Amino acid sequence: MPEVGAREAIDLETEREFRESVRHFVDSTYPLSSVRASIDRSADYDLTAWAQATSDLQVAGLHLSEEVGGEGQGLGVTGIVFEEFGRSLVPSPLLGTVGLACTTLASIADIDHERFIAPLLSGDATATVAWMSENGTWDPRDTPAVVSGVGDDLHVSGTLDLVIDGACVDTVFVVARTLSPESGLILVAVDTTDAGFTARPLDSLDLTRRLARIELANASCVQIGGSDETKTIDAALLAATTLLCYESAGAARRAMEMSVEYAKIRYQFGRPIGSFQAIKHACADMLARVELISAICVDAAQELTWGDVTAAATVHAAKAFVSDAFFSVASETIQVHGGIGFTWEHDSHLFFRRAKSSELMFGDAGAHRALIAQAEGWRS
Amino acid sequence: MNDHVQEFRERARAWLEAHATQRVKRSLPPESGVSDAVGNDIEGARARQRSLAEAGLAGIMWPEQYGGAGLGVDERLAFDSEAAQFSTGLAVFDVAMNLVGPTLLAHGTEEQKRSHLPAILRGDEIWCQLFSEPGAGSDLASLSTRADLRNDGWHVNGQKVWTSGAVHSAFAILIARTDFEAPKHRGLTYFVVDMAAPGVTVRPLRQMTGDSHFAEVFLDDVVLPLESVVGEIGDGWSVVRTTLSNERVSIGGEPGVEAAQLIGLAREGHHGSVEMDSALVDAIADLHVRNRVLKALEHRTTANTAAGAQPGPEASIFKLEYAALQKIGNDLALRILGPAGLLQGSDAPLDGAWQRNLLTSPYLRIAGGTDEIQRNVIAERILGLPADKDDNRRQPFNQLVRG
């Protein structure tokens, strides 16, 4: 583990300024009130706002290399964007397009980045990555998608489930295998206007997260990368998991702040409920969780950026911890708010839904602990 | 990276390799900082401390004029990170180095600094802390040990408790009440006490492990010279706050229970040990995760400190989480030992080391600010939630209800 000082010192000031600019953008473009409005209308993503985010803040390319048109920053910089978007539960293509698609594509050697990455960076197009089967695991190796054909005439078939933004993007990058039994994982691009592509939006528990079931019936596809992109896909999933944790960090902090604010203004028994120790201590515990969540996100992003051998283990630790910690904060938020926290109109349940969904997405705490135990050789 | 810091780091490592013992990670629990063992081999500890000072590695950030190295936070952090893998056996100087030193540097007179700081660094002076009383724990400001000014100095009468290392100490920092009419926080004065003075009686306090790391200290008309006051008369609470802020940071400096130790323990298969089932593996993995997260908090605190940021809630959060994890770790160890957990001492596996740890760990949630106080501090000072209502902080001390 490199010593403190061997790494670049965090420039707190630069980080703070960047965070402020992102927060300002989010507060003016996607206030929490607009999020609620979009849920009630079951509206599509606001792509004008997304185009602004990609052009003003370069949200799509911050951690991508300069060779593919990115900004060459560390993963933690994109993490800050996810954190600030998470704060307002912003419904946007951020996780699908940036967290999954851009992250995956940017790691593929010799990719035609003008064709596949540039449109995502500019906000002209959106995308996602799909690999889950019905009743499947989050392991890309279990993908049900199979590619047949040769050269430029490839087709892919299979049913993919719980695809993030699957029904509202331009391109779905599918993790697949070929017919050959020893086939490693490959990545293919499917245009969502293709005749063989059907996507059904699913009723997502998290009202701010769009999920879809995709039927691929011999859909035309283009192979991206080589005959075995397993390592790339695994690495991309670790990065996407880390970004999801950052998103949870931002949302958890917002939920905690809402609780603290309410505890100061809600009076019962002649005084603010925050003056009662039970509430006060619940809030203190929420802050403790939020700070711990934040800290592990930074470590995970740094280790991935620097290619530390411990990076995967740290990401698993992050996801294991954040999964439960964010949900705990969201549950306590409802508790601190009492009855009003249980209403549809109050924002608490939006955080509760986001927390439960994010807990499960990319593997829950138990799943990531199992991966840690497996890597360490702790067998029962 | 800065060459000077790298050079310093190498010097630190060289000293540690020569004078300290490598921490060995086996199935044994981490050593406790509150066992009788801390007082073993005082002469050895003094020799090591002197050697550390001669190597320019003691009082790293203390000013050179008082014997310190006069260096910065980068060097301090470098030393701490190297020392993490070693056991230096210098715990008997913890109060002096971590509490007294910073307090005197902030509030002491020139004379106090000159006469004590170099001696502390050389290991010539062992200090203890006379703060808590049987009637004043979490509500420390309600203490009633009194100091009355007479012709020949301050006459101190009262009783202190939970004093670490009093038996070995040459000096003490004392907080006593000098004004009984003022509200509780405003009538206190901070003193330096010569523990060899007439009237000082130390009685070892037996803790639940059977050890006596702590003591009660009785002060029967102990006379302190006027120069023993630290800071202003009646403003002792300001000085106490400096001391306490350093205390919060130093608890949790010991390494905690690690997953690898528990796995090792389970694999050793001592007589009666349970099988490692998937539930146990999951529980151990959870401890592993939480340890890693706590380490991340340490990284963040270190980075903030190095960047000169104001301290936030990290120290309180760290202590809460660290204490919780030791309980979890010890509970898991006893779970692994199975029925052998019914025994202790030499009849138990590993000489009862885990049982001793189990019996020690409750103190972590109580000493240095209880869990409840930590939560109050976070809630009130960081989150700005209203203070507890019953506050007696404005009434004259002599009108307070105490029990």
Interface residues (C-beta under 8 A of the other chain):
Chain A: E3 V4 G5 A6 A9 I10 D11 L12 V260 A263 K264 R271 P272 G274 S275 Q277 I279 K280 H281 C283 A284 D285 L287 A288 E291 L292 S294 A295 I296 V298 D299 A313 T314 H316 A317 A318 A320 F321 A365 G366 H368 R369 A370 I372 A373 E376 W378 R379 S380
Chain B: M1 N2 V5 R9 D74 L77 A78 S81 A259 I263 E275 M276 D277 S278 L280 V281 D282 I284 A285 D286 H288 V289 R290 R292 V293 L294 K295 A296 L297 H299 R300 T302 A303 N304 A306 A307 A309 G312 P313 E314 S316 I317 L320 E321 E372 Q374 R375 N376 I378 A379 E380 I382 L383 G384 L385 P386 A387 D388 K389
